[in-house]
């Protein structure tokens, strides 16, 4: 059993927020997906992002507001948002006090089916 916590992750500045890619956990070896922690400061927002992967994002701390295609969706702690490939999006942290933490798991869709099944782990980064 292994445990990974966002509070101890090595974070870098990407997309206008703090990112902790799971490649830092070398003991995991190859996975069928890629993953990263996303930490957005109080009142902060990511830059607009678009990518070819499917993204499954779990809010682990705080409340996120996802903006995509002119629609805004509030996602509370424990909630999930599923973004389709090439879906432009921005993530907002509406809290004036608490950082927002998200676990983002992403993968390339399988071209033969067009479905959002977990791919071969050759996603972003």
C-alpha positions, 0 to 999 in steps of 0.5 A: 500500500502506498500513500500520496498527498498533495500537501507534500508534492513537488509543485511547479508553475504551469497554466497559471497555477501550481502543478504536481505531476505524478511522474515525481512518484518514481515508485509507481512505474508505468501507469495506464494514465497520467495524473497531476495535482492542481493547486489554485490559490485563493481567488485564483484561476488557471489560464485557458487550457485545451488538450487532446486527452480526456480529463477526469478531475476530482476536487480534493479540497475546496470548491472549483468553478469550471468554465467551458463553452460559455458554461460554468459548473460548480464542483464541491469537495469530492465532486468530479468533472469529466472534460472531453478531448479538445474542450477548452476550459478554465478553473476558478477558485472562488474562495477568498481564503482557501486554496483549491486542490484538484487531482487530475487524471488524464489519458488519450482516448482510444482512436478505434472506439472514440470512447474515453477509456483509459489509454496508454499513459502517453498524455500531457507532459 
